[in-house]
Amino acid sequence: MSERASVAPVPRGLRVVSLVLVALVLAFAGRAAADEGAGDGLYGRFDGDVWLAAGLGAGAVVDHGAARDGSTLELRARFLDSVGPFAFAQAEGLAGSGAAWSVGGGLELRPLFLARFLTNNSLGREWLDVLVDSLGLELGVVALSPAQRAQAALVFGGGLEVPLVLGAVRISLRLGVRWMHAEHLRTGVQNEVSVLGGLVVSAPVDVGLASREGPRALLE
């Protein structure tokens, strides 16, 4: 008789978060169909040269086939809402006995707005354009707690933000995936995948980067 493969149970926190995320997406997805006004393709993006964002989320972390609860706090700053640094603190297994943490950061790139802006393309609807433009990629490094065996790792990730509230201050539902890769001399390769969802609040601020004069202007 063949043995049935064991499947790691889905953490309760992930089930709750998944239900909430699905409900929010269904509730606000109708904005795209209801929005009949033509947009300018910018939607306040130039109101400030840097967009600051703060997010709080939860989900699941999978390592060696075992899944456990995870939560994250994230801070981001993007020039023209397209490229900039990010930092995060992530906790894992708080509901159990083997709690661990990670602190990291790196660079986030959201290339679709720049491509759309340079080619003068727009869907003409703010909700849809903001949703598409939010697709981003992450690359960085992370410091791991002793409970995770390795001390540091590379981090690769990506995410999409579903707009819930549009305007000068945006509130979005972020859906993201983060992969941490570390190599330890004693324990070998460590690969950890985080699937997280949460709320993000973002707003533009003017720090003068776009209006700052270059060296040639200073000599004239």
Residue pairs with C-beta under 8 A, 6 or more apart in sequence:
8 62
8 65
8 66
8 67
9 67
10 60
10 67
11 60
11 67
11 68
11 69
11 95
12 69
12 95
13 58
13 59
13 60
13 69
13 70
13 71
13 95
14 59
14 60
14 67
14 69
14 195
17 57
17 58
17 59
17 197
18 197
20 197
21 173
21 175
21 197
24 162
24 164
24 173
25 162
25 173
28 162
28 163
28 164
28 173
29 162
31 127
31 163
32 125
32 127
32 128
32 131
35 125
35 126
35 127
35 128
37 125
37 126
38 124
38 125
39 122
39 123
39 124
39 125
39 126
39 129
40 122
41 116
41 117
41 120
41 122
41 124
41 129
42 117
43 126
43 129
43 130
43 166
44 167
44 168
44 204
45 51
45 80
45 81
45 113
45 204
46 80
46 210
47 168
47 204
47 206
48 203
48 204
48 205
48 206
48 207
49 79
49 80
49 204
49 205
49 206
49 207
49 208
49 209
49 210
49 211
50 77
50 78
50 79
50 80
50 84
50 204
50 205
50 206
50 207
50 209
51 76
51 77
51 78
51 80
51 81
51 84
51 202
51 203
51 204
51 205
52 75
52 76
52 77
52 202
52 203
52 204
52 205
53 74
53 75
53 76
53 77
53 78
53 200
53 201
53 202
54 74
54 75
54 76
54 200
54 201
54 202
55 72
55 73
55 74
55 75
55 76
55 174
55 198
55 199
55 200
55 201
56 71
56 72
56 73
56 74
56 198
56 199
57 71
57 72
57 74
57 174
57 176
57 196
57 197
57 198
57 199
58 69
58 70
58 71
58 72
58 196
58 197
58 198
59 69
59 70
59 71
59 72
59 194
59 195
59 196
59 197
59 198
60 67
60 68
60 69
60 70
60 194
60 195
60 196
61 67
61 68
61 69
61 70
61 90
61 92
61 93
61 192
61 193
61 194
61 195
62 192
62 193
62 194
62 195
63 190
63 191
63 192
63 193
68 92
68 93
68 95
68 96
68 98
69 92
69 93
69 94
69 95
69 96
70 90
70 91
70 92
70 93
70 194
70 196
71 90
71 91
71 94
71 196
72 88
72 89
72 90
72 91
72 194
72 196
72 198
73 88
73 89
73 90
74 86
74 87
74 88
74 200
75 86
75 87
75 88
76 84
76 85
76 86
76 87
76 108
76 202
77 84
77 85
77 86
78 84
78 108
78 110
79 209
80 113
80 210
81 110
81 113
81 133
81 202
81 204
82 109
82 110
82 111
82 113
82 114
83 107
83 108
83 109
83 110
84 107
84 108
85 105
85 106
85 107
85 108
86 105
86 106
86 107
86 108
86 138
86 140
87 103
87 104
87 105
88 102
88 103
88 104
88 105
89 101
89 102
89 103
90 101
90 102
90 103
90 104
90 178
90 194
91 99
91 100
91 101
92 99
92 100
92 101
92 102
93 99
93 100
98 147
99 147
100 144
100 145
100 147
100 148
101 144
101 145
102 142
102 143
102 144
102 145
102 148
102 180
103 142
103 143
104 140
104 141
104 142
104 143
104 153
104 155
105 140
105 141
105 142
106 138
106 139
106 140
106 141
106 155
107 138
107 139
107 140
108 136
108 137
108 138
109 136
109 137
109 138
110 133
110 134
110 135
110 136
110 137
111 137
112 132
112 133
112 135
113 133
115 121
116 122
116 129
116 132
116 133
122 129
123 129
123 132
126 166
127 163
127 166
130 163
130 166
130 170
131 160
131 161
131 162
131 163
134 159
134 160
134 161
134 163
134 172
135 158
135 159
135 160
136 158
136 159
136 160
137 157
137 158
138 155
138 156
138 157
138 158
138 159
138 178
139 155
139 156
140 154
140 155
141 152
141 153
141 154
141 155
142 152
142 153
142 154
142 155
142 180
143 151
143 152
144 150
144 151
144 152
144 153
144 180
144 182
148 182
148 190
148 192
149 182
149 184
149 186
149 187
149 190
150 182
150 183
150 184
150 187
150 190
151 182
151 184
152 182
153 180
153 181
153 182
153 190
153 192
154 180
154 181
154 182
155 178
155 179
155 180
155 181
156 178
156 179
156 181
157 176
157 177
157 178
157 179
158 176
158 177
159 174
159 175
159 176
159 177
160 174
160 175
160 176
161 172
161 173
161 174
161 175
161 200
162 172
162 173
162 174
162 175
163 170
163 171
163 172
164 171
164 172
164 173
164 199
165 171
165 172
168 203
168 204
169 201
169 202
169 203
170 200
170 201
170 202
170 203
171 199
171 200
171 201
172 199
172 200
172 202
173 197
173 198
173 199
173 200
174 196
174 197
174 198
174 199
174 200
175 196
175 197
176 194
176 195
176 196
176 197
177 193
177 194
177 195
177 196
178 193
178 194
178 196
179 191
179 192
179 193
179 194
180 190
180 191
180 192
180 193
180 194
181 189
181 190
181 191
182 189
182 190
183 189
183 190
184 190
